[in-house]
Amino acid sequence: MLVAGVMSGTSVDGIDVALVEIRGSGLSATVNVAGFHEIPFLEGVRGEVLAVSDAVVATSRVSQLHFLLGRLFGEAVIEACERSGISPSEVGLVGCHGQTIYHHALPAPLHGRQVSSTLQIGEPACIARAAGAPVVSDFRTADIAAGGQGAPLVPFVDCLLLRNPQVSRVALNIGGIANLTVVPAGAGIDVVFAFDTGPGNMVIDELVSEITGGEERLDRDGRLAMSGTADERVLGDLLEDPYYVLPPPKSTGRERFGRSFSSDLLRRGLRPEDAVATATQLTVRTILEAIDRFVAPVMPVDELVVSGGGWNNPQIMGPIGEGLPRTRVRPTDDFGVGNAAKEAVAFAVLAYETYHGRPSNVPTATGASQPVVLGNLTPAPQ
């Protein structure tokens, strides 16, 4: 089956579409990426998404954006097919993560109950109408209903791609948030675990956007960080956040490390380039400390397999490599999945499992009480 995986992440850069040929089932499936395309958001859409993320806004604004994003996601599938030389009619299924605008992983009191919640927008009926295929969406909700945190969901795919009888591997994705999946040598899915380490590119991107007045959205090649110096005093304060010592399963997002976090960092009086250098070091150190604190006691890290935009930042990857001198650091490209495409590919695989009625959450990663079938299926228009 040819499945389109659609991803719009916490960095809110745009829409990633992976066209994935999947055969077989479960952890025995074979995955071949037939095409991948990145589509920037229309002018103003990114700002609109950020404006409604973890914010007090009118429901009308969220509703309108929900349907707009659905149309954009569906149109992105068609564009990715055309650019890859694939007929849209060949797509048998779309898996769309949607755009997260709120994620509260830990239960909080509400009217006498303890409630966790998550909200991804991008109306699946609009995606199905535009793409002409059934759509699996709302992947996180079933896991939360089963007592999990609804994240991270990629560990099933990491295990599929990376498990090896002799080599212990850690998958590291550095998107807006950085997360790890731990796959011990010879592991079954029941011993794989995963968690968010903290900010990936999110704080860096927000700082660059504020510093440049929106002209730049990322620290390309780490140039701004390279021109600055991390402030060790400020960095020490930031590392005191209790999130970093919480044991897995755990997840986080823009509600903790979003725009207000970046603005607070700028208000500490650092030079702009020093603020970016400090945020970059925060990403590096929280990743390395997470590996040291939670992974090293369990297994040796023979290989670190990296995906996400952070792979392209030498100010992140250089120090990580230096901090893991006995570990081979590789991109997911070595396993047939481009580092930029990995998350979109993952949701294609998860959608495929859901379409066939098979569970694909990993309770040791999310904290759910049991394996569950993820997502809701919206049929193709007649």
MITOR-537826 format. One record per residue: residue in one letter; z, x, y of N, C-alpha, C in turn. Coordinates in pm, whole numbers, padded with zeros to 5 digits, always signed. Last residue first. Example, Ala and Ser with C-alpha at 12.3 -4.5 7.8 and 13.67 -1.06 7.14 Angstrom:
<nodes>
S+00708+01285-00225+00714+01367-00106+00787+01290+00003/A+00780+01319-00569+00780+01230-00450+00780+01320-00330/
</nodes>
This chain:
<nodes>
Q-00138-01708+00968-00242-01769+00882-00373-01785+00961/P+00028-01399+01030-00022-01529+01076-00134-01579+00985/A+00258-01267+00786+00137-01252+00868+00090-01390+00912/P+00616-01328+00808+00485-01328+00742+00370-01307+00840/T+00883-01115+00846+00803-01214+00918+00663-01213+00860/L+01182-01032+00696+01037-01034+00679+00975-01148+00757/N+01444-00818+00797+01392-00954+00782+01241-00948+00777/G+01664-00560+00655+01562-00619+00740+01524-00760+00707/L+01734-00424+00333+01740-00414+00478+01630-00496+00546/V+01942-00503+00071+01803-00505+00115+01804-00514+00267/V+02221-00282+00007+02164-00410+00049+02016-00392+00082/P+02498-00145-00169+02357-00137-00131+02305-00276-00096/Q+02824-00205-00014+02732-00205-00128+02589-00182-00078/S+02973-00175+00212+03046-00199+00087+02956-00193-00035/A+02878+00097+00430+02864-00039+00378+02934-00053+00243/G+02874+00349+00535+03004+00288+00513+02997+00146+00464/T+02643+00497+00563+02673+00395+00664+02812+00337+00653/A+02644+00685+00355+02604+00725+00489+02650+00626+00595/T+02716+00557+00126+02793+00677+00160+02757+00731+00299/P+02519+00352+00118+02656+00320+00158+02742+00442+00192/V+02215+00348+00236+02294+00442+00156+02440+00423+00198/N+01959+00096+00198+02066+00162+00273+02139+00257+00179/S+01782-00026+00031+01749+00110+00075+01849+00166+00176/P+01706-00257-00237+01798-00202-00137+01756-00062-00096/R+01397-00437-00271+01486-00331-00319+01578-00281-00208/G+01184-00613-00227+01315-00666-00262+01414-00563-00311/H+00949-00522-00127+00957-00537-00273+01098-00575-00320/Y+01008-00506+00139+00900-00597+00098+00905-00623-00052/T+01194-00296+00133+01237-00432+00163+01134-00534+00115/E+01023-00079+00079+01130-00114-00015+01177-00257+00008/Y+00864-00089+00311+00802-00101+00179+00906-00141+00074/A+01054-00033+00508+00987-00163+00506+00925-00191+00369/L+01114+00233+00440+01219+00132+00431+01158-00009+00426/V+00862+00350+00499+00916+00353+00362+01023+00247+00344/A+00847+00303+00775+00741+00254+00687+00793+00246+00543/F+01067+00442+00859+01073+00296+00866+00955+00230+00795/A+00980+00707+00811+01099+00654+00744+01101+00502+00746/V+00769+00738+00988+00742+00738+00843+00860+00675+00769/A+00920+00746+01223+00825+00636+01201+00789+00625+01054/E+01060+00986+01181+01134+00860+01194+01042+00740+01171/K+00846+01184+01160+00942+01159+01052+01010+01023+01063/A+00667+01274+01346+00637+01148+01277+00748+01101+01184/A+00739+01520+01439+00739+01410+01535+00725+01275+01466/N+00705+01677+01211+00841+01658+01265+00848+01545+01366/G+00500+01536+00952+00515+01604+01080+00649+01576+01144/V+00536+01578+00618+00565+01481+00724+00586+01557+00854/G+00517+01766+00418+00410+01668+00433+00430+01563+00539/F+00705+01956+00430+00719+01858+00323+00620+01742+00340/D+00667+02105+00651+00656+02176+00523+00662+02080+00404/D+00734+01932+00854+00591+01953+00826+00571+02020+00690/T+01000+01953+00902+00960+01858+00799+00811+01867+00767/P+01061+02310+00940+01027+02177+00991+00992+02083+00877/R+01350+02510+00852+01211+02470+00831+01186+02336+00901/V+01559+02781+00799+01533+02669+00889+01383+02637+00884/R+01778+02895+00559+01636+02890+00595+01612+02765+00679/T+02087+03050+00626+02015+02926+00601+01869+02940+00643/R+02248+03246+00710+02216+03245+00566+02131+03124+00527/P+02295+03203+00982+02217+03320+00941+02177+03321+00794/L+02332+02989+01186+02323+02967+01041+02243+03081+00978/G+02318+03061+01448+02448+03013+01399+02451+02989+01249/E+02052+03117+01481+02148+03228+01487+02283+03188+01431/G+01950+02854+01467+01913+02953+01366+02010+03070+01362/I+02068+02755+01701+02102+02695+01572+02067+02792+01459/P+01952+02915+01903+02095+02927+01874+02136+02864+01741/G+01675+02818+01866+01714+02959+01857+01861+02975+01824/M+01675+02540+01910+01651+02591+01776+01690+02738+01761/I+01736+02516+02187+01816+02448+02085+01800+02520+01951/Q+01555+02667+02314+01693+02684+02357+01790+02605+02269/P+01312+02582+02215+01367+02707+02162+01511+02732+02204/N+01219+02274+02124+01300+02336+02229+01363+02465+02175/N+01101+02141+01919+01012+02208+02014+01087+02280+02126/W+01300+02009+01783+01235+02121+01715+01151+02203+01813/G+01366+01790+01937+01445+01911+01955+01385+02033+01887/G+01209+01576+01851+01165+01655+01965+01240+01784+01985/G+01207+01576+01485+01241+01528+01618+01201+01625+01728/S+01350+01779+01217+01249+01690+01275+01296+01647+01414/V+01419+02033+00979+01436+01976+01113+01318+01889+01152/V+01626+02135+00732+01492+02081+00752+01495+01993+00876/L+01781+02410+00616+01796+02309+00720+01655+02263+00755/E+01892+02525+00300+01782+02499+00394+01822+02389+00492/D+02147+02575+00197+02038+02667+00166+01924+02652+00266/V+02453+02548+00269+02332+02493+00331+02220+02595+00307/P+02681+02481+00003+02612+02578+00088+02487+02512+00146/M+02911+02200+00030+02801+02272-00034+02750+02381+00059/V+03153+02117+00143+03097+02042+00031+02992+02122-00044/P+03223+02266+00365+03323+02251+00259+03269+02184+00133/A+02979+02237+00519+03011+02363+00452+03120+02350+00345/V+03000+01974+00632+02903+02006+00527+02942+02130+00449/F+03200+01945+00827+03181+01839+00729+03087+01875+00614/R+03222+02178+00988+03339+02095+00961+03319+02003+00841/D+02968+02296+01005+03083+02376+00963+03200+02288+00917/I+02816+02081+01098+02782+02144+00971+02902+02222+00917/A+02948+02036+01340+02943+01930+01239+02910+01987+01102/E+02899+02274+01474+03037+02241+01437+03041+02131+01332/L+02621+02253+01510+02676+02362+01429+02819+02331+01385/I+02611+02020+01673+02539+02026+01545+02601+02133+01455/T+02762+02100+01890+02809+01985+01811+02736+01978+01677/R+02612+02316+01987+02745+02339+01931+02795+02222+01848/V+02367+02196+02072+02371+02304+01973+02508+02313+01906/T+02454+02006+02265+02377+01965+02147+02387+02070+02036/L+02575+02181+02446+02654+02074+02383+02584+02025+02257/Q+02361+02335+02531+02462+02398+02446+02552+02294+02380/T+02241+02138+02687+02169+02195+02573+02266+02261+02476/A+02431+02097+02886+02397+01987+02795+02325+02038+02670/T+02416+02352+03006+02542+02306+02946+02516+02193+02848/A+02155+02354+03102+02196+02456+03005+02324+02414+02933/V+02178+02143+03284+02087+02129+03170+02123+02232+03062/A+02361+02260+03463+02395+02134+03397+02308+02114+03274/D+02215+02477+03552+02335+02502+03473+02381+02376+03400/E+02016+02351+03698+01976+02427+03579+02098+02460+03491/P+02176+02233+03906+02097+02152+03812+02062+02227+03684/R+02511+02361+03928+02370+02370+03968+02288+02294+03865/L+02787+02131+03912+02707+02239+03855+02569+02244+03922/G+02956+01923+03984+02924+02027+04082+02845+02144+04029/R+03001+01706+03833+03096+01816+03817+03062+01935+03906/R+02802+01523+03845+02905+01515+03948+03010+01625+03936/L+02658+01566+03613+02604+01616+03741+02708+01617+03851/L+02824+01430+03435+02806+01574+03422+02752+01635+03551/D+02792+01168+03517+02925+01231+03528+02914+01382+03519/S+02526+01133+03443+02563+01128+03586+02699+01192+03608/S+02548+01143+03165+02471+01245+03236+02507+01250+03384/F+02702+00912+03121+02750+01042+03074+02680+01154+03151/S+02533+00714+03218+02661+00738+03287+02721+00872+03247/R+02314+00724+03036+02297+00763+03176+02429+00792+03246/G+02475+00803+02724+02362+00761+02804+02369+00806+02948/F+02658+00827+02517+02596+00948+02573+02474+00916+02659/R+02748+00572+02447+02844+00680+02465+02785+00798+02541/E+02531+00408+02434+02653+00351+02491+02758+00459+02516/R+02341+00550+02296+02333+00550+02441+02460+00495+02506/G+02542+00645+02011+02415+00620+02080+02429+00623+02230/T+02657+00692+01668+02677+00677+01812+02542+00657+01878/S+02846+00681+01363+02720+00678+01437+02751+00655+01584/K+02983+00782+01048+02997+00753+01191+02860+00756+01255/P+03166+00816+00742+03045+00775+00815+03076+00746+00962/P+03275+01138+00875+03171+01042+00840+03228+00934+00746/P+03567+01174+01090+03494+01200+00966+03381+01099+00946/L+03582+01288+01423+03587+01173+01334+03511+01205+01206/V+03531+01494+01592+03618+01524+01477+03636+01404+01386/Y+03369+01386+01789+03319+01499+01710+03405+01530+01588/Y+03508+01186+01924+03401+01149+01831+03366+01263+01736/P+03682+01286+02114+03732+01266+01977+03624+01227+01877/D+03580+01545+02323+03554+01406+02285+03597+01384+02140/E+03591+01810+02380+03718+01745+02348+03700+01598+02308/L+03353+01900+02471+03375+01911+02327+03509+01851+02283/L+03384+01876+02745+03297+01782+02676+03322+01783+02525/D+03551+02097+02799+03598+01960+02825+03516+01859+02746/G+03377+02306+02730+03502+02288+02657+03559+02149+02676/L+03184+02273+02928+03147+02253+02788+03272+02230+02702/V+03331+02347+03151+03283+02210+03139+03248+02179+02994/R+03371+02618+03079+03484+02530+03108+03444+02384+03091/E+03114+02723+03049+03202+02716+02933+03323+02625+02956/D+02812+02626+03150+02947+02640+03204+03046+02617+03090/A+02515+02800+03077+02610+02697+03037+02748+02727+03095/T+02281+02874+03321+02389+02928+03237+02485+02815+03204/G+01917+02857+03352+02056+02833+03390+02154+02899+03295/S+01671+02895+03249+01694+02950+03383+01837+02931+03430/M+01685+02760+03010+01674+02905+03003+01701+02969+03139/A+01678+02496+03098+01801+02549+03039+01801+02700+03037/L+01410+02490+03179+01516+02470+03278+01650+02524+03225/R+01268+02536+02938+01255+02628+03050+01369+02614+03151/G+01236+02414+02691+01369+02461+02729+01372+02549+02852/D+00989+02305+02657+01009+02442+02606+01145+02500+02646/R+01076+02078+02905+00968+02129+02822+00989+02277+02788/D+01302+01865+02918+01302+02007+02952+01201+02077+02862/L+01166+01550+03026+01226+01637+02927+01217+01782+02975/R+01050+01413+03230+01140+01337+03143+01207+01424+03037/E+00975+01446+03578+00978+01505+03444+01080+01428+03360/E+01004+01269+03789+00874+01334+03769+00863+01400+03632/G+01254+01164+03839+01168+01093+03744+01033+01158+03720/G+01381+01348+03999+01344+01220+04056+01246+01143+03968/T+01470+01571+03873+01331+01575+03923+01287+01443+03986/I+01729+01498+03799+01709+01617+03883+01571+01617+03948/E+01689+01278+03631+01764+01263+03757+01734+01379+03852/S+01543+01398+03422+01487+01285+03496+01556+01267+03630/V+01724+01590+03334+01595+01633+03388+01533+01521+03471/L+01931+01418+03241+01954+01514+03349+01823+01556+03415/E+01800+01283+03033+01853+01208+03148+01876+01301+03268/D+01745+01497+02858+01637+01419+02918+01683+01343+03042/I+02007+01580+02790+01912+01673+02853+01804+01595+02926/V+02100+01351+02660+02166+01396+02784+02074+01491+02861/M+01910+01333+02439+01936+01225+02533+01994+01273+02666/N+01861+01507+02234+01789+01529+02360+01830+01433+02471/G+02148+01450+02106+02039+01542+02075+01969+01578+02204/P+02500+01393+02088+02374+01391+02163+02275+01492+02108/G+02613+01369+01746+02636+01353+01890+02502+01354+01963/T+02569+01350+01475+02655+01458+01523+02694+01442+01670/D+02572+01079+01256+02528+01127+01386+02624+01236+01433/F+02537+01133+00900+02611+01088+01019+02543+01142+01144/A+02549+01107+00539+02481+01133+00665+02565+01080+00780/F+02520+01197+00189+02589+01135+00303+02522+01181+00432/V+02469+01154-00157+02410+01187-00027+02494+01122+00083/V+02566+01052-00386+02645+01158-00325+02585+01208-00194/D+02390+00855-00469+02530+00816-00453+02615+00927-00392/I+02142+00961-00518+02161+00895-00390+02308+00864-00362/G+02205+01281-00670+02162+01143-00675+02195+01079-00541/A+02111+01625-00639+02189+01508-00597+02122+01377-00636/G+02028+01883-00682+02041+01794-00797+02107+01662-00766/A+02201+02001-00401+02109+02032-00511+02136+01940-00629/P+02277+01748-00151+02313+01859-00240+02209+01880-00349/V+02192+01659+00145+02132+01635+00014+02166+01753-00077/V+02286+01500+00432+02327+01607+00341+02281+01574+00200/T+02151+01452+00743+02160+01397+00609+02184+01513+00514/L+02248+01419+01086+02234+01501+00965+02232+01413+00842/N+02124+01371+01421+02192+01327+01299+02157+01417+01182/A+02135+01328+01772+02112+01417+01659+02188+01364+01538/I+01962+01106+01989+02085+01141+01920+02049+01234+01805/G+01692+01142+02046+01787+01119+02154+01928+01152+02108/G+01655+01374+01784+01591+01282+01876+01682+01264+01996/I+01663+01577+01553+01710+01589+01691+01621+01502+01778/N+01770+01567+01227+01677+01506+01322+01737+01515+01462/L+01802+01759+00950+01851+01746+01087+01742+01683+01172/A+01898+01765+00620+01795+01717+00713+01861+01700+00849/V+01992+02022+00414+02040+01932+00518+01922+01895+00605/R+01996+02101+00064+01930+02088+00193+02005+01993+00285/S+02008+02315-00205+02087+02222-00124+02029+02219+00017/V+01805+02353-00483+01821+02384-00341+01900+02276-00271/Q+01760+02272-00750+01830+02397-00725+01868+02421-00578/P+01634+02019-00755+01735+02052-00856+01819+02174-00821/N+01614+01832-00453+01563+01944-00533+01671+01984-00633/R+01510+01603-00200+01598+01638-00312+01531+01740-00402/L+01342+01529+00013+01402+01663+00011+01482+01698-00113/L+01235+01267+00014+01150+01380+00052+01208+01516+00012/L+01449+01102-00071+01317+01092-00135+01234+01217-00110/C+01643+01172+00117+01666+01203-00025+01533+01200-00101/D+01523+01072+00347+01553+01215+00337+01574+01256+00192/V+01523+00801+00283+01395+00871+00291+01416+01022+00285/F+01797+00750+00292+01720+00715+00172+01589+00793+00169/P+01868+00830+00559+01905+00910+00442+01831+00876+00313/V+01804+00655+00775+01699+00744+00724+01739+00820+00597/L+02007+00514+00888+01933+00449+00780+01830+00540+00714/P+02343+00598+00994+02197+00620+00995+02133+00558+00872/A+02381+00247+01062+02321+00377+01092+02406+00485+01025/G+02537+00030+01018+02397+00008+01049+02320+00134+01082/Q+02790+00064+00932+02768+00087+01074+02621+00066+01114/G+02897-00196+00697+02853-00065+00738+02833-00054+00888/G+02956-00451+00613+03067-00365+00651+03029-00225+00691/A+02738-00605+00575+02805-00558+00454+02917-00459+00486/A+02643-00636+00830+02703-00753+00768+02779-00716+00641/I+02528-00383+00857+02648-00415+00934+02719-00536+00874/D+02310-00417+00683+02410-00314+00654+02539-00342+00730/A+02168-00614+00815+02223-00643+00681+02329-00541+00643/T+02089-00487+01061+02184-00598+01059+02246-00623+00922/R+01892-00291+01069+02033-00250+01071+02131-00364+01041/F+01629-00388+01078+01676-00313+00961+01827-00296+00956/D+01452-00566+01219+01599-00584+01215+01661-00514+01094/S+01153-00619+01013+01224-00578+01136+01374-00597+01115/V+00839-00623+00870+00982-00610+00842+01048-00554+00966/V+00558-00832+00884+00641-00735+00954+00784-00740+00900/P+00215-00879+00776+00358-00912+00775+00441-00798+00832/A-00058-00852+01015+00007-00814+00890+00152-00860+00893/G-00185-00846+01264-00247-00919+01153-00187-00886+01018/A-00096-00740+01500-00139-00646+01395-00206-00714+01278/A-00033-00963+01657-00122-00860+01710-00179-00772+01600/R+00134-01112+01485+00016-01174+01543-00084-01068+01591/A+00337-00928+01429+00255-00980+01320+00126-01041+01373/I+00442-00898+01688+00386-00782+01617+00291-00830+01508/C+00535-01155+01735+00430-01101+01821+00363-00980+01757/A+00730-01169+01542+00619-01263+01534+00503-01217+01621/P+00918-00974+01625+00830-00946+01511+00715-01045+01496/E+00984-00864+01949+00968-00985+01867+00869-00962+01751/G+01196-00654+02031+01055-00635+01997+01020-00745+01898/I+01523-00498+02005+01429-00598+02054+01285-00555+02029/Q+01830-00480+01838+01700-00417+01859+01602-00526+01902/L+02166-00455+01840+02057-00537+01889+01934-00452+01915/T+02472-00494+01658+02360-00409+01700+02248-00501+01746/S+02829-00494+01601+02700-00555+01629+02596-00451+01668/S+03143-00599+01467+03047-00492+01496+02913-00559+01522/V+03456-00751+01525+03310-00767+01521+03239-00635+01551/Q+03731-00923+01421+03682-00788+01443+03531-00789+01421/R+03858-01217+01594+03790-01150+01482+03756-01007+01522/G+03963-01329+01822+04045-01326+01702+03980-01264+01580/H+03755-01288+02010+03803-01422+01975+03874-01425+01840/L+03712-00975+01905+03639-01078+01978+03685-01215+01926/P+03773-00625+01873+03824-00763+01872+03739-00856+01958/A+03529-00432+01693+03610-00452+01813+03655-00598+01817/P+03411-00196+01454+03459-00330+01487+03547-00330+01611/L+03154+00034+01545+03290+00012+01499+03339-00126+01542/A+02897+00024+01661+02911+00044+01517+03050+00011+01465/H+02704-00124+01862+02849-00106+01858+02890-00099+01712/H+02430-00097+02052+02476-00066+01917+02625-00037+01924/Y+02150-00213+02230+02296-00212+02216+02331-00183+02071/I+01885-00173+02220+01943-00186+02355+02095-00195+02350/T+01636-00024+02032+01779-00050+02040+01823-00061+02187/Q+01336-00162+01955+01402-00080+02057+01549-00117+02065/G+01208-00145+01615+01243-00210+01741+01311-00115+01836/H+01119-00065+01366+01261-00050+01397+01301-00130+01519/C+00892-00218+01163+00921-00186+01304+01072-00182+01327/G+00644-00194+00937+00789-00181+00947+00821-00136+01088/V+00384-00391+00815+00434-00316+00929+00586-00312+00920/L+00132-00396+00564+00269-00423+00605+00301-00338+00726/G-00128-00327+00512-00071-00438+00436+00067-00480+00482/V-00411-00229+00674-00264-00226+00684-00207-00349+00616/E-00678-00279+00672-00623-00208+00557-00471-00204+00558/S-00746-00388+00913-00735-00480+00800-00678-00414+00676/P-00784-00172+01081-00656-00243+01085-00636-00338+00968/S-00942+00106+00933-00956-00034+00972-00819-00101+00975/I-00909+00428+01068-00866+00335+00963-00884+00192+01014/G-00925+00638+01247-01042+00602+01169-01012+00510+01053/S-00716+00682+01411-00712+00751+01282-00832+00720+01195/R-00760+00518+01624-00763+00663+01649-00762+00743+01519/E-00726+00271+01497-00856+00307+01554-00867+00457+01575/C-00453+00282+01429-00557+00269+01325-00692+00317+01378/A-00335+00294+01682-00316+00406+01588-00420+00402+01477/E-00412+00043+01783-00461+00166+01847-00448+00285+01752/I-00268-00128+01611-00414-00134+01616-00472-00005+01675/V-00007-00052+01678-00055-00037+01539-00208-00036+01537/A+00004-00125+01945+00012+00017+01911-00036+00042+01768/E+00008-00399+01933-00112-00335+01986-00115-00186+01952/G+00272-00428+01836+00158-00472+01756+00028-00407+01801/F+00418-00324+02052+00429-00263+01920+00309-00300+01833/L+00344-00504+02256+00309-00363+02269+00316-00292+02133/R+00453-00745+02160+00308-00734+02180+00265-00587+02185/G+00725-00670+02161+00660-00712+02038+00508-00701+02048/L+00767-00622+02433+00769-00510+02340+00704-00547+02207/L+00752-00890+02526+00657-00790+02571+00651-00673+02474/F+00975-01007+02400+00839-01051+02363+00733-00951+02409/H+01182-00860+02522+01175-00874+02376+01034-00911+02332/L+01147-00911+02790+01118-00777+02741+01103-00777+02589/Q+01233-01177+02798+01096-01144+02837+01055-01007+02782/S+01503-01146+02714+01409-01230+02640+01264-01194+02671/V+01615-00987+02915+01608-00937+02777+01504-01015+02697/R+01590-01164+03131+01527-01032+03137+01511-00973+02997/S+01745-01380+03055+01602-01399+03076+01527-01266+03076/T+02004-01283+03055+01939-01304+02926+01788-01324+02941/A+02072-01029+03293+02038-01168+03266+01969-01179+03130/V+02316-00773+03202+02188-00819+03258+02169-00966+03225/V+02501-00501+03169+02520-00643+03197+02396-00691+03271/A+02396-00271+02910+02414-00309+03050+02441-00459+03058/D+02268-00134+02696+02412-00125+02716+02448-00159+02861/S+01963-00159+02857+02034-00094+02746+02181-00075+02782/V+01815-00248+03065+01883-00351+02985+01965-00291+02871/A+01713-00015+03177+01791-00105+03262+01867-00210+03182/L+01558+00097+02978+01683+00163+03014+01773+00070+03095/V+01343-00087+02988+01424-00072+02866+01559-00009+02900/E+01248-00038+03247+01299-00171+03214+01386-00166+03089/G+01161+00225+03225+01268+00193+03317+01330+00059+03287/R+00951+00183+03040+01066+00268+03005+01185+00237+03095/V+00778+00023+03191+00843-00033+03073+00965+00050+03034/G+00658+00163+03402+00766+00070+03432+00840+00017+03310/E+00352+00196+03244+00430+00229+03363+00536+00122+03388/L+00381+00169+02886+00318+00134+03012+00410+00170+03129/F+00480+00450+02683+00502+00316+02736+00420+00294+02863/P+00246+00640+02485+00344+00628+02594+00361+00483+02636/I+00217+00676+02150+00163+00596+02259+00268+00582+02368/E+00117+00882+01889+00223+00857+01988+00161+00788+02109/H+00026+00851+01550-00014+00846+01690+00106+00812+01777/F-00101+00945+01236+00016+00934+01324-00032+00938+01467/G-00209+00890+00897-00233+00900+01040-00104+00886+01118/A-00126+00907+00638-00270+00898+00663-00305+00910+00810/V+00104+01063+00449+00082+01021+00587-00067+01026+00616/N+00224+00951+00148+00118+01031+00208+00090+00977+00348/V+00460+00948-00104+00436+00916+00037+00329+01009+00091/T+00569+00795-00402+00495+00903-00337+00454+00856-00198/A+00889+00709-00548+00768+00677-00473+00701+00804-00423/S+01129+00741-00665+01014+00795-00739+00883+00771-00666/L+01316+00607-00526+01314+00752-00506+01205+00820-00589/G+01118+00311-00506+01244+00380-00490+01228+00529-00465/S+00791+00332-00655+00908+00259-00608+01029+00349-00595/G+00433+00359-00594+00553+00371-00676+00669+00295-00616/R+00303+00469-00279+00283+00421-00416+00411+00443-00496/I+00185+00445+00048+00303+00454-00039+00268+00395-00175/E+00055+00582+00331+00015+00529+00199+00132+00553+00103/V+00113+00511+00663+00165+00578+00545+00118+00507+00418/L+00096+00581+00990+00023+00506+00888+00044+00578+00755/A+00325+00559+01250+00281+00637+01135+00213+00543+01036/V+00368+00553+01590+00314+00476+01477+00268+00573+01369/D+00591+00538+01857+00535+00622+01750+00490+00531+01636/I+00600+00473+02197+00591+00413+02064+00525+00511+01968/G+00828+00630+02425+00711+00550+02397+00717+00501+02254/D+01075+00734+02492+00954+00804+02537+00829+00717+02524/V+01345+00675+02441+01260+00578+02513+01136+00648+02571/S+01536+00800+02295+01482+00874+02409+01391+00787+02496/T+01585+00632+02085+01682+00632+02195+01635+00713+02315/G+01249+00517+01989+01384+00570+01972+01469+00567+02097/S+01050+00324+01815+01077+00352+01956+01223+00391+01965/M+00817+00310+01555+00947+00358+01600+00948+00376+01750/V+00664+00177+01274+00667+00177+01420+00808+00210+01467/G+00451+00232+01007+00589+00245+01053+00589+00262+01204/A+00233+00056+00813+00249+00113+00947+00397+00114+00983/V+00118+00120+00488+00223+00062+00572+00226+00134+00706/L-00082+00052+00223-00081+00121+00351+00016+00049+00443/M+00000+00084-00120+00000+00000+00000+00000+00088+00125/
</nodes>
